[in-house]
Amino acid sequence: MKTPILIAALFFSGLTFAQQNKPDSIKTPNNEGVQNIEGVTLTKQVFKKQSDRFVYDVASSPVTKGNTTFDLLKQTPLLSTTDDKTLKIAGKNNALIYINGRKTNMDAESLVQFLKNTPAENIQKIEVITVPGSEYQVESSDGIINIVLKKKMSDGTSGNMRMSNSQNKYNSSSASFSLNYRKDKLGINANLNGAENIQPQTYILRNGTDRVKNESTGDIDDPNKNIGGYVNVDYQLTDKSNLALSWNSWANRSYNSTINLLNKITQYDNNGHLISTDYTRTKNKENARNYNNSVNLNYELKLDSLGSKLNVNAAYLNYKRFQYSDNNTMLPGAMNDFSLTGKKIIQDIPQIINNFSGTVDYVQKFKNDFTFSAGGNFNKTKTDNDTKNYTYQLVDQDDNPIPNVQPKLDFNHFIYDESIYGLYVTFEKKFSDKFSGKVGTRYEITNSLGTADNPQNPVEAQRHQRIDRDYKNLLPYLSFNYAINDKNNISYSFSSRMRRPSFWELNPVKNYITEDNYTQNNPFVKASSTYNQELTYMYKNSYFLILNHSLFKDVITQVPLQRKYMENGIEKVQLAYIRTNFGTKQEMSAMIGMQKTFFKQYLTTNFNIGVQHNINDGTLNTDPTTGQVFDMYTNNTKSTSLVIQTNNTIRLDKKKTWFLGVNYFFVDKQQIELGLLKNLMSLDLSLKKNWNDWTFAVNVNDVFRTNMVEIEDYQSSGNYNYIRNDQYRRNMTVSITYNFGNQKVKKVRDIESASDDIKNRTR
């Protein structure tokens, strides 16, 4: 169900620790193109700290064969996922994906599906940039995962095919086909992938006071069909210049998504005695589809042999989403079979986004190990949200049908225009073999205008008929790296960033879960500010300590607000999840970890353990969009949490063809915006067989079914809120991968799109 019901990604926004996963220090003798690598051991520095990034060399690891790119990223030091959807970096809220130093050309939702359907065989190394420099267009405390592809120099054709089937509550399947072609100056790289699945969820939602209590229990099933791919064409104009054209496309169809919840309202007197119990059933059906098409034209000019270059991009992005839902509150009826419809809410919620973007990057390298970088970017975005709500009250207060019901209309046409101008300069200097530093700054100007037309509710329309948001920000950056000796390394980074709201967060629309439970977006949300500091120490490129502090101001989040009201003589409680800016938040973490091989490389292990301290400070009692007043919600709670992560690859034979994977994580309870998130844990097992160009794999995730979300919140007013969400993460996946053709074919340059920073805000 695409309706942002308690948005799952939010549940994990506070989980800022890393999974340390399978290091790649084992050589596969049958990997064509790497046969001359005689054992990738720690002497090759499989995991190391370089200037502003951690580098994880995976070129010859057996973990790449037969896996998807998403699987490989989950098994990379400093990276983690608890929901199998979003990747996080230690101390970061989010991770942006780059390929060969350039951001991927997809929106966030499409990117996750792409990573899960793309084989990992062609990856050379993975770079983790925990605090990006001024030259990177990132927001908030985001970090960067840079995937560096293998360099294969021959002309010819190569590719791979992968098929997988997964079983949790339902069965799902996926397939992908990738092709690389190079002839002289021309390179073409293409991928086509698709998947079909049903995403199941089971919810328990409880809220209320000591006198009125709501409980909703039931299932959400979201069928999805996805198809997507890309084509990159790269042509070498001269020895120093290249011209490239990239096209990405993704389509998703989610028809017949259903919500089926049993709702119970219980009332008590002042002495705690039960007065009444009333039941209803929520039966919702939703049809949704979205399309993402983007094109990018890139020109790159190499200026000298030192690596100086000029890079220019122009891009266009078109994103369309159509969502139609039929929400029904069913009454018990004469036979108590919930056959009587009491209220119907029909919603038509389309969204169209058009973006034109351009970037210019200039890098000048000097012989004295000094680098100067400067550049700019421009983004022009228009979002069109023409929302229509039709509410039908089908029975009177005595549950008798009302003839010839006319709907209550609630239309809102919200258009949001945004222009972003950015400039940056960066100075980087290697002072000696031991000491290097980097300093830079970004200056960003944001001009935005939101206009709303709500003819059915002129009072509400007046509240947000025209919303101007103009702000200017200077965002400094500083880092240094000191190699004390060949065994000890220390580094420090500071960065300031902004977090702009996603486009769907600004659309003032309600998404109904039940009659008394909904989410409300907010056109008044403004950008938040983030200040990040990180201190890192590494020993022998195997052991590390990371200390991190992040300060967030005007945090953009969902806030659960409750209020009591009377309907047909029955006292009820309404619960709304309001999207807004909510106070300040601090996150502090300390983590120690290890990446090492044992027993002549039969065991490769990553292990880390750490603590995280969260400080929340925010209050809210009014919906900024509608002006509706609720009971005061306060979150000024602190929490300290323990995090443990271990990932192990065990080689089962001398020929290096059988491998067993054993992975485990534990995240202790911690305070987030919605309340106290209880502990999460998961044990994952895998078995893999490499045979010539074939790889066969079986993965079992969440073996003991312990990775389920529970959030509980008590307010001093007596209001209570509880969420339990089971997304059926226990599953078994069987996959087959086949590599064909000339495996030395050179990959096409992967090009950063000028609109990449916009794509991450479409989710």
FIDRENDREN-801835 format. One record per residue (C-alpha): x, y negated, z negated; residue in one letter. Coordinates in steps of 0.5 Angstrom, whole numbers, plus 500, padded with zeros to 3 digits. Each point is the difference from the previous one (the first is absolute). Layout:
! FIDRENDREN-801835
XYZA ...
***
This chain:
! FIDRENDREN-801835
500500500M 503494502K 496495495T 506498496P 497504494I 504498494L 506500505I 504506499A 507496502A 498495494L 500506495F 508501502F 502493500S 503500493G 504506502L 506497502T 505506499F 504504505A 499508502Q 507502501Q 500506505N 504505504K 507497501P 502502507D 507503499S 499507503I 502501508K 496504504T 504503505P 495501506N 498492500N 503498507E 504494500G 502501493V 504506500Q 507497499N 498497493I 503505495E 496500494G 497493498V 502500493T 500494495L 507498502T 496498507K 496496495Q 494502501V 496495496F 504494499K 499492498K 502496506Q 499492499S 493499499D 497507501R 501507498F 502505506V 497507500Y 504504506D 495506502V 503501507A 502508499S 495501495S 495506500P 495496497V 499496507T 498507504K 493501500G 498494496N 496494501T 503493499T 495499495F 503506496D 507498501L 499493497L 496504494K 507504499Q 504494500T 504497494P 496494497L 494501504L 493503497S 493501502T 495502495T 494500505D 503503506D 498493503K 504494498T 508500499L 503497495K 507498498I 503499493A 498494497G 495498506K 493500501N 501502507N 504502506A 501498507L 502504505I 506498505Y 503504506I 507498502N 500494496G 493498503R 493500497K 495505503T 495498505N 494502496M 494498495D 501504493A 495505501E 502502507S 507500497L 499505495V 497505505Q 505499505F 506502495L 496506498K 499502507N 507499502T 506505500P 506498496A 506503504E 502494503N 502496494I 507499498Q 499496493K 496496496I 501494497E 496497494V 501493499I 497498493T 500493500V 500497508P 504494502G 497494503S 501502507E 494505499Y 493498500Q 497504494V 495498494E 500501493S 504505497S 500504506D 507504502G 502503507I 501507502I 504500506N 501506504I 506501505V 499504505L 506505503K 504497506K 500505506K 503498506M 499505506S 495498505D 494505501G 493502496T 499503493S 494500496G 496504494N 493503499M 497501493R 494503498M 497501493S 494502496N 499498493S 495503495Q 497496493N 492500499K 500499508Y 504502506N 504495504S 505501506S 505495504S 504501506A 505495503S 505500506F 506495501S 504499506L 507497501N 502498507Y 507497502R 503498507K 505495501D 498494497K 492502499L 498503494G 493502498I 497503494N 493502499A 496503495N 493503499L 496503494N 494501497G 496503494A 494502498E 498501492N 495499495I 502496494Q 496502494P 500496493Q 496502494T 498494495Y 498499493I 498493499L 498498493R 499493497N 496496495G 499497493T 498504494D 492499502R 500501507V 505505504K 500502507N 503506503E 501502507S 503507502T 501503507G 504501506D 502495506I 502504507D 503496505D 501503507P 506497504N 502501507K 506497502N 504499507I 506496501G 507499503G 505495503Y 504499506V 507496500N 503498506V 507497500D 504498505Y 508497500Q 500494504L 508499500T 505503495D 498495495K 492499501S 494504499N 493499502L 495505496A 492501500L 496503495S 493502499W 497504494N 493502500S 496504495W 492501499A 496503494N 493503500R 497501493S 493502502Y 495503494N 504498494S 496501494T 499498493I 496505496N 499497492L 496502495L 499494495N 497500493K 498494496I 499501493T 498495495Q 501500492Y 497496495D 504496495N 501506495N 503504506G 493504501H 499502507L 494496503I 499503507S 504503506T 499498507D 503504506Y 501498507T 504502506R 505496505T 500503507K 504496504N 502501508K 505496503E 503500508N 506497501A 505499505R 507496501N 504499506Y 507497500N 504497506N 507496500S 505499505V 507497499N 505497505L 507500497N 506496503Y 507502497E 507496502L 506503497K 505494499L 507503499D 503506498S 499499492L 493501500G 497493501S 493500504K 494496502L 493504499N 494497502V 493503500N 493498502A 494505498A 492500500Y 496504495L 493502501N 496504494Y 493502500K 496503495R 493502500F 496502494Q 493502499Y 497502493S 493503498D 500499492N 494504497N 498500493T 495506499M 495501494L 498506497P 493500503G 494505498A 504506501M 507497497N 503502506D 503493502F 496500506S 497493499L 504494503T 500494495G 505495503K 504500507K 505496501I 503500508I 507496501Q 503499506D 507498499I 504498506P 507497500Q 504498506I 508497499I 504497506N 507498499N 505497504F 507500497S 507498502G 507500497T 507498501V 506503496D 507498501Y 506503497V 507498501Q 506504497K 507497499F 507504499K 500498493N 495505498D 495494500F 493500503T 495495501F 493501502S 494495501A 493501503G 493499500G 493503501N 493497502F 494504499N 493498502K 494504498T 493500500K 495505497T 492500502D 496503494N 492500502D 497504494T 493502500K 496503494N 493502500Y 497502493T 493503500Y 496501493Q 496506502L 496501494V 497496494D 501500493Q 496506499D 504504506D 494499505N 502499507P 499493503I 497500507P 503496505N 507498496V 503494503Q 508500499P 504495496K 505497505L 507498498D 504498506F 507497499N 504499506H 507498497F 506498505I 507499497Y 506497504D 507500497E 506497503S 507502497I 507496502Y 506503497G 508498500L 505504496Y 508499500V 504506497T 508500498F 503506499E 508501498K 504506499K 506496495F 504507499S 499507501D 497500493K 496494500F 494497505S 494495499G 494498503K 496494500V 494497504G 494497499T 493500504R 495494501Y 493501502E 494496502I 493503499T 494497503N 493503500S 493499500L 494504499G 493498502T 494504498A 493500503D 494503495N 494497503P 496504495Q 503498494N 502492501P 502499493V 505506500E 502498507A 502493497Q 505503495R 504503506H 498496506Q 507497501R 506503496I 507497502D 506503497R 507496502D 506502496Y 508499501K 505505497N 507500499L 502507498L 508501498P 504506500Y 506502497L 504507500S 507502498F 504507500N 506502497Y 504506501A 504501493I 503506503N 499506505D 495503494K 497494497N 495495504N 496494497I 495496503S 495494499Y 494497504S 495495499F 495498505S 493496500S 494502504R 493498501M 494505501R 495498505R 493503499P 498505505S 495498505F 495505498W 501497493E 498493502L 493502504N 495499494P 496506501V 497505495K 501508501N 495503496Y 502507497I 493501496T 495495498E 503497494D 508501502N 503496506Y 506497502T 500492502Q 506497504N 502493500N 501494505P 503496494F 506505499V 507496500K 507503501A 503502494S 508499499S 505506498T 507499497Y 504506500N 507502496Q 504506501E 506503497L 503506502T 506505498Y 502506504M 506505498Y 503505505K 494498505N 496506496S 498496494Y 496494499F 497495495L 495495503I 497494496L 494496503N 496494498H 494497504S 496494498L 493500504F 496493499K 493500503D 500507501V 495503505I 496505498T 493503498Q 497498493V 494505497P 495495498L 493502496Q 494497499R 493502497K 493499503Y 493502500M 496503506E 493503499N 501500492G 506504501I 507497497E 505501505K 508499500V 503498507Q 507501501L 504496506A 507501502Y 502492502I 506499504R 503494498T 507497497N 500502493F 506497495G 507502500T 503507499K 507502499Q 503507501E 507502497M 503507502S 507504498A 501506504M 506505500I 501505505G 504505503M 501503508Q 505506500K 501507503T 502506496F 502507501F 504499507K 494496502Q 495506499Y 496495495L 499492502T 496496495T 498493498N 498499493F 498493497N 497498493I 498493498G 495495497V 496495502Q 497494496H 494496503N 497494497I 493497502N 497494499D 493498503G 493498499T 494499504L 492500499N 498497507T 499502507D 504495504P 496501506T 493500497T 501497494G 496505496Q 502500493V 502507496F 503502494D 507498498M 505505503Y 507499496T 506504502N 506498496N 503507498T 507502500K 502507501S 506504501T 501507504S 504505501L 502503507V 503506502I 502503507Q 503506503T 501503507N 504506502N 502503506T 502508499I 504503506R 498507500L 505503505D 507500502K 498498508K 496494497K 493502503T 496501494W 498494495F 496499494L 498494497G 498498493V 497493499N 497497493Y 498493498F 497498493F 498492499V 498499493D 493496499K 501492501Q 496494500Q 498497507I 495495502E 494505499L 501502494G 505506497L 502505505L 501507497K 506504502N 501503507L 504506502M 501505505S 504506502L 501502507D 503506504L 503501507S 503506504L 503499506K 503504506K 505497505N 500505506W 504497506N 496494503D 494502496W 498498493T 495504495F 498497494A 494501494V 499494495N 496500494V 499494496N 497498493D 500508499V 497499493F 495494502R 502495495T 501494505N 493497499M 499493498V 497498493E 499493498I 497497493E 499493498D 497498493Y 498492500Q 499497493S 493498502S 498507500G 500501507N 503507503Y 502502506N 503507502Y 502503507I 502507502R 502501507N 502507503D 502500507Q 502507501Y 507499501R 502508498R 500502507N 504505505M 503498506T 503505506V 504497505S 504502507I 505495503T 504501507Y 505496502N 502500508F 504497505G 507497500N 500498493Q 506495501K 495495504V 501493497K 494497497K 497494502V 501494496R 495499495D 498493500I 497496495E 493496502S 499493498A 493502497S 503505495D 499496494D 493499502I 498507501K 501502493N 495495498R 494504504T 500505495R 
***
